């Protein structure tokens, strides 16, 4: 049986900048073509800055807290603080990194290449220790498999009858 190779779709990281509070209006105006800051999106509480290379978005909060989303590689998410600092200091902002970027979530997909009988799968997995499963086909077309890797590391896998799956909740690429 061939093992499906997962593909990372999104890596979420967070970090902090100092000094706070950050001037969101000034940040938005400095990056007007690549940022969003309005009442409709977060009621003026967040500037969303979208980079093209590497492709990722930053949610910038007045408190200095930053959430990076959309990275396709863990390495890019880990370096996200460097990317943002370079852009901000290049635009004349005097900010420093308060904390390094920390990976919060990795979303990956895979295709098993076979159809899966979810009813049969659920009955077998229900007997396994450390694995929880929810399958209610009338509400959602996938089996939701919760796997505990350690006390602090849990994964949720959505397994569809087509053999496609989505894995969320992990913080290290090797765990996927």
C-alpha positions in Angstrom: 0.0 0.0 0.0 1.3 3.4 -1.0 1.6 6.0 1.8 0.1 9.4 0.9 2.5 12.3 0.9 1.0 15.3 2.7 1.2 18.8 1.2 1.4 21.8 3.5 -1.4 24.2 2.6 -1.1 26.8 5.3 1.2 27.6 8.3 0.1 29.9 11.0 2.6 31.6 13.2 2.6 34.4 15.8 5.1 36.8 17.2 5.3 40.3 18.9 6.8 43.6 18.0 7.8 46.4 20.3 7.2 49.3 21.2 3.5 49.1 21.4 1.0 50.6 20.7 1.6 50.4 17.0 0.0 53.1 14.9 -2.3 51.1 12.6 -3.4 54.1 10.6 0.2 55.0 9.8 1.0 51.4 8.9 -2.0 51.2 6.6 -1.1 54.4 4.8 2.5 53.3 4.4 1.4 50.1 2.7 -1.9 51.3 1.1 -1.8 49.0 -2.0 -1.1 45.8 0.0 -3.0 46.4 3.2 -6.6 46.5 4.5 -7.7 48.6 7.4 -11.4 49.5 7.6 -14.5 49.2 9.7 -15.8 46.1 7.8 -12.6 44.1 8.7 -12.1 43.9 12.4 -13.6 47.4 13.0 -10.3 49.2 12.6 -8.6 47.0 15.2 -6.3 45.2 12.8 -4.3 46.0 9.7 -4.0 43.1 7.2 -0.8 43.3 5.3 -0.4 40.9 2.3 3.0 40.1 1.0 3.5 38.6 -2.5 6.9 37.0 -2.0 6.7 34.9 0.0 3.0 34.9 -0.2 1.5 35.4 3.3 -0.6 37.8 5.2 0.0 39.5 8.5 -2.7 40.5 11.0 -1.1 43.5 12.8 -2.6 44.4 16.1 -2.1 47.7 17.9 -0.7 45.8 20.9 2.3 44.6 18.7 0.9 41.1 18.4 1.2 39.7 14.9 -0.4 36.7 13.3 1.1 35.4 10.1 -1.1 33.2 7.9 -0.9 31.7 4.4 2.7 30.6 4.4 3.1 27.3 2.4 6.4 26.4 4.1 7.2 26.1 7.7 10.5 27.9 7.0 8.7 30.9 5.7 6.4 31.1 8.7 9.4 30.8 11.1 11.0 33.7 9.3 7.8 35.8 9.1 9.0 38.2 11.8 12.1 38.9 9.7 10.0 39.6 6.6 7.7 42.0 8.4 10.5 43.8 10.3 12.3 44.3 7.0 9.2 45.9 5.5 8.3 48.0 8.5 11.8 49.3 9.1 12.2 50.0 5.4 9.1 52.2 5.6 10.6 54.2 8.5 9.0 52.4 11.5 11.2 51.9 14.6 10.1 48.5 15.8 12.0 45.5 17.1 11.1 41.9 17.6 9.8 41.2 21.1 9.4 37.5 20.5 10.4 35.1 17.7 7.7 33.6 15.4 6.2 30.5 16.9 4.3 28.0 14.8 0.7 27.7 16.0 -0.9 25.5 13.4 -0.1 23.6 10.2 -2.8 22.6 7.7 -1.9 19.8 5.3 -3.8 17.8 2.8 -3.2 14.3 1.3 -4.9 11.9 -1.1 -4.8 8.2 -0.2 -5.6 7.3 -3.8 -8.3 4.9 -2.7 -12.0 5.1 -1.7 -12.6 4.7 2.0 -15.6 2.9 3.5 -16.1 5.3 6.4 -18.5 3.2 8.3 -16.0 0.3 8.4 -13.2 2.7 9.2 -15.0 4.2 12.1 -15.9 0.8 13.6 -12.2 -0.2 13.5 -10.8 3.1 14.8 -13.2 3.2 17.7 -11.3 0.4 19.3 -8.0 2.2 19.1 -6.5 3.8 22.2 -5.6 7.5 22.0 -7.9 8.1 19.0 -11.3 9.7 19.1 -13.6 9.7 16.1 -16.9 11.4 15.1 -18.8 10.4 12.1 -22.2 11.9 11.4 -22.7 11.7 7.6 -26.0 13.5 7.7 -24.2 16.6 9.2 -20.7 16.4 7.6 -19.4 14.1 4.9 -16.1 13.2 6.6 -15.0 11.3 9.6 -13.4 13.6 12.1 -10.5 11.8 13.7 -8.8 13.2 16.8 -5.4 11.9 17.5 -3.4 12.6 20.7 0.4 12.5 19.9 1.4 13.8 23.4 -0.3 15.8 26.2 0.4 19.0 24.2 0.2 17.8 20.6 -3.1 16.9 19.1 -4.1 16.5 15.5 -7.5 16.5 13.9 -7.9 14.7 10.6 -10.9 15.0 8.3 -11.1 11.8 6.3 -13.5 11.8 3.3 -14.8 8.7 1.5 -12.9 9.8 -1.6 -9.6 9.1 0.3 -8.8 12.8 0.6 -7.9 14.1 4.0 -7.1 17.3 5.8 -4.9 17.4 8.9 -4.9 20.4 11.3 -3.6 21.2 14.7 0.0 20.2 14.5 3.0 22.5 15.1 5.8 20.5 13.6 6.0 19.3 10.0 7.5 15.9 10.9 4.3 15.2 13.0 2.1 15.4 9.9 
